[in-house]
Amino acid sequence: MIYHISGSDCTCKTSLCSKLKNNLKLNVVHFDKPKNMEDGKQQYFNFLNNLKESVICDRFHDGEYIYAPLYRGYTADYLLEFEKELRKYPYLFVNTVSDIKIVIDRAISRGEDF
């Protein structure tokens, strides 16, 4: 089973992942920012190819769709093929949300520039 925890910054994704980790006794995986499209492909497909047990993903491929063209200079079209492979696995997507004031307060307290 893949537990995919996603959402905007400062909406308690990592806190939720920690609680799930403790309650379900599973590992948490956080994906690195790919250096380029090939690195992204390798990270995501290697993850599926080496998946042997249930895991919690603190962010996952959905962020790559957004950030690759905005900040990394490439499209993440390769993820269409990745998602076809992902359908072969039991999968739960959880999207975290929070009140905008709380998000802003958390970001400011972390010193994030948004």
C-alpha positions in Angstrom: 0.0 0.0 0.0 1.2 3.5 -0.9 -0.1 6.2 1.4 0.4 9.5 -0.6 0.3 12.6 1.7 0.2 15.8 -0.3 -0.9 19.4 0.1 0.4 23.0 0.1 3.3 24.0 2.3 2.6 24.5 6.0 -0.5 22.2 6.0 0.9 19.6 8.4 1.9 16.9 5.9 5.0 15.9 7.7 3.2 15.9 11.1 0.5 13.6 9.6 3.2 11.3 8.1 4.9 11.1 11.5 1.7 10.1 13.2 0.9 7.5 10.5 4.5 6.2 10.8 4.1 5.6 14.5 0.6 4.1 14.3 1.1 2.0 11.2 4.8 1.2 11.8 5.7 2.1 8.3 8.6 4.0 6.7 8.2 7.5 5.4 9.8 8.4 2.0 10.4 12.0 1.1 11.3 12.6 -2.6 14.2 14.8 -3.4 13.9 17.6 -5.9 15.0 16.1 -9.2 18.1 17.7 -10.7 16.6 17.2 -14.2 14.0 15.1 -16.0 16.2 12.0 -16.2 16.8 12.2 -12.4 13.1 12.6 -11.8 12.3 9.5 -14.0 14.9 7.5 -12.2 13.7 8.5 -8.7 10.0 7.7 -9.3 10.4 4.5 -11.4 13.1 3.1 -9.2 10.8 3.7 -6.2 8.0 1.6 -7.8 10.5 -1.1 -9.0 12.0 -1.5 -5.6 8.7 -1.3 -3.6 8.5 -4.4 -1.3 6.2 -3.2 1.5 3.7 -0.5 2.4 5.1 3.0 2.6 4.1 6.6 3.4 5.1 9.2 0.8 5.6 12.7 2.3 4.8 14.4 -1.0 5.1 12.5 -4.2 4.9 12.9 -7.9 2.1 15.5 -8.0 4.5 18.2 -6.9 6.8 17.4 -9.8 3.9 18.2 -12.2 3.7 21.6 -10.7 7.4 22.5 -9.9 9.2 21.0 -12.9 7.9 23.5 -15.5 8.0 26.4 -13.0 11.3 26.0 -11.4 13.3 23.2 -13.1 12.9 24.1 -16.8 11.2 20.9 -18.0 7.8 19.3 -18.2 7.0 16.2 -16.2 5.1 14.4 -18.9 7.0 11.2 -18.1 4.7 11.1 -15.0 1.8 10.0 -17.3 3.6 6.7 -17.8 4.5 6.6 -14.1 0.9 6.9 -13.1 -0.1 4.0 -15.3 2.4 1.9 -13.4 1.2 3.3 -10.1 -2.3 2.0 -10.7 -1.0 -1.5 -10.2 -0.4 -0.8 -6.5 -2.9 -0.3 -3.6 -2.9 3.5 -3.2 -4.4 6.1 -0.9 -4.1 9.8 -1.6 -4.6 12.3 1.2 -4.6 16.0 0.5 -4.0 18.2 3.5 -5.5 21.7 3.8 -5.4 24.4 6.4 -6.8 27.9 6.9 -4.8 30.5 4.9 -4.0 32.5 8.0 -2.5 29.4 9.7 -0.5 28.6 6.6 0.9 32.2 6.5 1.7 32.2 10.2 3.5 28.9 10.0 5.5 30.0 6.9 6.5 33.3 8.7 7.5 31.4 11.8 9.7 29.1 9.7 11.3 32.1 8.0 10.0 31.0 4.6 9.9 33.5 1.8 6.7 33.0 -0.1 
